[in-house]
Amino acid sequence: MTSEQTTQPGYLIPIGGAERKRRSPTILRRFVELAGGNDARIAVIPTASKLDTTGPTYEEVFRGLGAEDARSLPFRSRSDCDNPEWLEVLNASTGIFMTGGSQLRLSRTLGATPVARAIRDAHAKGTHVAGTSAGASYMSEHMIAFGDAGASPVTHMVALAPGLGLTQELTIDQHFRERDRLGRLLTVLAYNPDIVGLGLDEDTAAFIGPDKVLEVVGSGSCTLVDGSELEHASVGHQPGDPVSLLGVKLHILLPGARYEVQNRRAIPPQGILDREVQAL
């Protein structure tokens, strides 16, 4: 929880994976600043990763960026999620960071445990929650568990599972451009047109504030697919059957651009707006 009591939720910061940690760590530095800068206390959850070095690596990175403290909480089993000492660290944090790896490992280890409840409660009370790669996907209520690569949507291209539920409006995918994942995000829209699909390139983050306005930060782009005006969707019966979608709205946002999640309105970076006004 943040040192200053607030009824507003904290920022939600999904990252597309492979974020810069040492050289020009724009995303992680901004996360630390939001969490309190020199007063930041970061809880690192490396559950998604199989590597024992993942948690300590992020501890070192966050301390190097000026955080007062960063502690890895290696919840490896569901019984670990009852550890009172680790829960106390989690509840006292000003920022929570979930690492990459496997989002299914996150969901089956943390789902319906005191840890999952503590993260949701902390975020609702103002703690900022970030996640990279698998940690980003796990934030969604409707989580992409796994899927196939490809630009065109096809039946059974993607599988969904329950996520942490920090956002009900967005389903988040990562390593987006690098792993050719547009098709599977569009397939999600065919299953559930009410959500907005958010695809994040590597070293790219969406900083989503309490007002549910998203700002793109990093070196790549953010892809948003909106099915709110969907006119028609059809999903085949056999795996690999093509999926038909009519009326999907697609946005490609560069760093500095924003997106109003509730109004479903995309806003270009301010510099582009200024140049357009000058050209009139």
N, C-alpha and C positions, 0 to 999 in steps of 0.2 A: 504494500500500500504506500502511496506517496505520503510525504511528511505533512502536506497540506490537505486537509479534508476537502473533498469535493463530491458532488452528486453526479458529476459528469464522468463518463467512461474515459479511459485512457486511449492513447493512439493504438491502432492496430497496424502492424507493419509487416506485411508479407513480402518476402524477398525471393527473387527468381532463382537463387542458388549461385554458387561460384562468385560470391561478393568479394571485393578486394578487402583483405584483412590487414595488409602491411603497407602497401603503397597506395596513397590516395584513397583511404577507406571512408569515402564520403557517406555511405549509408550507415555504417556502424558508428561513425563519429556523431552523426545526427541523432541516432538512437540514444547514445550515451548522454548527449546534451539534453534531450527531452527527459531522460530519466533522472536528471539532476546534476549532470556534469561531475564536478569533483565530489559531490555528495551522493552520486549514483550508487545504488546497491543492486547489482545485476545477478539474478538467479539464472543459471544456464541449465537447460534440460537436454542432455545428449541422448535421450532414450532411443531416438530414431536410428542412431549410428551404431554399428558393430565395433567401432574402433575405440579402444580405451583412451586414446590420445585426444579425441574430439573435445571433450569437456575441458581438460586442462589447456588446450590451445586457445579456446575462447576466453577462458579466465585470463590468460596472459594478454590477449588482444584487448579486452575491455579495460584491464588495469593500465595497459599502455596508452589507452585513449583517455585516461584521467579519471576513470571511475574509482570511487573510494574503495569499493570491494566488488569482487565477482567470484561467485562460488558455483561450482558444478554440482548438481544434484543427480547422481546416476541411478535413476529409477529403472532398474533392469527387470523387475518382476512386479506383479500386482501387490505382493506382500510388502515390497519396498515403499509403496505408496501410502503406507500407514506409519512410516517413520516419523515420529513427532519432532525430532531435531530438524530434519529436512523440511517438514511442513512449516516449522517456525521460520526458517530462513526464507522460504517461499513467500510467506505472509508478510515478512518485513521488507521485501524487495521493492524497489521503485521501478524496476524493469525486469521483464521475464523474456528469455531468449530460448527458442526451441531450434535445435540444429537440424541439419539434413540427414538423410538416410532413407528409411522406409516409413511412409505415413501409416501403413498398416501395423507396423511395430509400435508406433505411437498410440494408435487407437485401441489395439488389443491390450496394451499395458496400462494405459492411463484412463481409458474410458470407464465412466461410472465409478471412479475412485475419489478419495479426498483430494488428490492432486488436481484432477480435472475440475472439481468444484472450486478449489482454491484459486485456480487460474481464472475461471469465469468470474468469481466474486471479486478478485483483485482488479481485473480489468474494468468491471462495472463501477468500482470505487475510485478509479483514476490511475491505476498502474498501467504502464505502456507495455504491450506484448508484441514481440517481434518473432518471426520464424523464417528460416531460410529453407528452400527446396521442400523436403517433406514437411518441415515445420510450418511452412506457409500453407501447404495444401490442407493440413490438419485443422487450420483455423475455421474452415467452412463447416456449416451444418451439413450440407451435402458434399461430402469429400470425394474427390477423384482418388480411387484406390489404386487403379492401374489402367492401362490402355495401350492402344497401338499408335504408331506414328502414321502421318499422312495428312494431306491438306483437305481431303474430301471426307465428309462424314459418312460412315457406314454402320449398319446394324451390328451391335455387340462390340463396337470399337472401344468402348469404355465401360468400366465397372465403378459403381458408386458405393460408398459405405458411410455410416454415420461418422461425422467429425466432432470437433470440440464445440462447435456452435457459437463461436465468437462473432460470426456474421451469418445472418440468414439470407441476406440479399445476394451475396457473391459466392460463386464456386471458383476456387483458385487453382490454377495450374502453373507450373514452373519449368525452367529450362525450355521456354516456350518456342522461340525461334530456332534455337540450337538443335532441338530434338523433334521439330516438325509436328507440333501438337495442336494445330488449328482444327483439324478434323475431329479430334476427340472432344474438344471443347464445344464445337457445334453440335455434336451428337448429344452432349449433355442438355443442350438447349431444346433438342427435339423431345427429350424425356420430360423436361421441366422448363417451359418457356417463361415462367415467372422470375427466374433468377437472371443475374448478369454474370456472364462468364468472364473471368479476369485471367489473362495469360501474361506472365512476366518473363521477360528475357533474363539471362544471367547478368549479374551485377546490376540489377534494376529492382527497385522497390516501390511499393505504393504506400505512402504515409496517409492513413485514413484517420481523420480527426474525429472528435466527438460529434461534430456537425455532419459527419458522414460525407465530407468532401475529401476526395482522394487526390493526392499530388504525386506525380511521378518523379523519382529521384534515382540517379545512377547514370550508367553509360549506355543502356539499351533502350528498348521501347516497351510499352505496355499495350496489349491488345484487349479490347473490350467488345464482347458480343452481347447484344441486347435483344431479347425475344418478346419484349412487351407489345410490339406491333406485329407480331407474327400472324400471317394470314393463313398459312397452311403448313402442316408438318406430317410426314408419313415415315414410318419406320418399318423396314421389311421384316419378314418372319425368319429368314435364315441369316446366320452370321456372314457378313460381307455384302449383304444386300445394300444398295445405295439408299441414302436417306435424303428425302426432299424437304427443303425449308424455303418458304417464301416470305419475304418481308422482314428478314433479319437485319438489324442495324449493327454495323461494325465500325469501331474507332481504333485508330493507331495513334497512341499518345507518346510524345517524346518528353524527355526530362523538362520539368517546369510546367507541363500541361496539367490540368485538373479535370476531375469528373465528379459531378454532383450525383451521388448514388441514389438518393431519394427521388430527385427530379429527372434522373437519367439524362443529364446534360453535360456534354464535353466542352471544355474551354481550352483554347490553345495557350501556349506559353505567353507571358506578358509581353515579351520582346516582339513576338509576331503580331500581337494585337496593336502595339505601338506603331509598327511599320505599316500596318494596314490603315490605321487612322491617318498617318502622315501622307499616305498615297492618295487619300480621298481629295 
